[in-house]
Amino acid sequence: MDKKAFTKLGIALVIIVALLAGAYKLYTDSLANDFNDISTVEIERVAEPYTGEYHRPDCPKAKRILKPVYFNEGKTAAENNKQAKAEGYVPCKRCHPEDVK
């Protein structure tokens, strides 16, 4: 290979690495912001009897529950959290439903 081919290969590798780094940054930022802008109006909680966890309704894990248990009797999210905990459910580690803003 001549010098020109090595230069083109180097430039291509730099571009690929830059694109991968940018994609990874976007991915990690989207994961961090998944639940940061959830409305305080949301009060319902969804529990899964199999795992024993309760979730916010828009949690990706809650959307896959086959037989959900709903906690929406309370007037606030905190009341529904207490109701779920009283029935033996633990908060989801992904959507953190106990963090009421």
C-alpha positions as CSV (number, residue, x, y, z in Angstrom):
1,M,0.0,0.0,0.0
2,D,1.1,3.5,-0.7
3,K,1.0,6.5,1.5
4,K,-2.3,7.8,-0.1
5,A,-4.1,4.5,0.8
6,F,-2.9,4.7,4.4
7,T,-4.0,8.3,4.7
8,K,-7.5,7.4,3.4
9,L,-7.7,4.4,5.7
10,G,-6.7,6.6,8.7
11,I,-9.3,9.2,7.9
12,A,-12.0,6.5,7.5
13,L,-11.1,5.1,10.9
14,V,-11.1,8.5,12.6
15,I,-14.6,9.2,11.1
16,I,-15.9,5.8,12.3
17,V,-14.6,6.2,15.8
18,A,-16.1,9.7,16.0
19,L,-19.5,8.5,14.8
20,L,-19.4,5.6,17.3
21,A,-18.5,8.0,20.2
22,G,-21.3,10.3,19.2
23,A,-23.8,7.5,19.0
24,Y,-22.7,6.2,22.4
25,K,-23.1,9.7,24.0
26,L,-26.6,10.0,22.6
27,Y,-27.6,6.6,23.9
28,T,-26.3,7.2,27.4
29,D,-28.0,10.7,27.5
30,S,-31.3,9.2,26.4
31,L,-31.1,6.5,29.2
32,A,-30.3,9.1,31.8
33,N,-33.3,11.3,30.7
34,D,-35.8,8.5,30.3
35,F,-37.7,9.4,33.4
36,N,-36.6,12.9,34.3
37,D,-39.5,14.7,32.7
38,I,-42.3,12.6,34.0
39,S,-45.3,14.7,35.0
40,T,-46.2,15.1,38.6
41,V,-49.9,14.5,37.6
42,E,-49.1,10.9,37.0
43,I,-50.3,9.0,40.1
44,E,-51.1,5.5,38.9
45,R,-48.7,2.6,39.7
46,V,-48.6,-0.7,38.0
47,A,-47.3,-3.9,39.8
48,E,-46.2,-7.2,38.5
49,P,-47.0,-10.1,40.8
50,Y,-44.3,-12.4,39.3
51,T,-41.4,-10.1,40.1
52,G,-42.9,-8.3,43.0
53,E,-42.1,-4.8,41.6
54,Y,-44.3,-1.8,41.0
55,H,-43.6,0.7,38.3
56,R,-44.7,4.0,36.8
57,P,-47.2,3.4,33.9
58,D,-44.8,4.5,31.2
59,C,-41.9,2.4,32.5
60,P,-40.7,0.0,29.7
61,K,-40.8,-2.9,32.1
62,A,-44.5,-2.0,33.0
63,K,-45.5,-2.2,29.3
64,R,-44.5,-5.9,29.2
65,I,-46.5,-7.0,32.2
66,L,-49.0,-9.7,31.2
67,K,-51.3,-9.5,34.2
68,P,-50.8,-6.1,35.9
69,V,-52.1,-5.0,39.2
70,Y,-53.1,-1.3,39.2
71,F,-52.8,1.0,42.2
72,N,-54.9,4.1,41.4
73,E,-57.2,4.4,44.4
74,G,-55.1,7.1,46.1
75,K,-55.3,10.7,45.2
76,T,-51.5,11.2,45.0
77,A,-48.6,9.1,43.8
78,A,-47.3,8.9,47.3
79,E,-50.6,7.3,48.5
80,N,-50.4,4.7,45.7
81,N,-46.8,4.0,46.5
82,K,-47.7,3.3,50.1
83,Q,-50.5,1.0,49.0
84,A,-48.2,-0.9,46.7
85,K,-45.6,-1.3,49.5
86,A,-48.3,-2.3,52.0
87,E,-49.1,-5.2,49.6
88,G,-45.5,-6.3,49.5
89,Y,-44.3,-4.8,46.3
90,V,-40.9,-3.1,45.9
91,P,-40.1,-0.1,43.7
92,C,-38.7,-0.7,40.2
93,K,-35.0,0.1,40.0
94,R,-35.3,1.6,36.5
95,C,-38.2,4.1,36.8
96,H,-37.9,4.8,40.6
97,P,-41.7,5.3,41.2
98,E,-41.0,6.2,44.9
99,D,-39.2,9.5,43.8
100,V,-42.3,11.7,43.8
101,K,-41.4,15.3,42.7
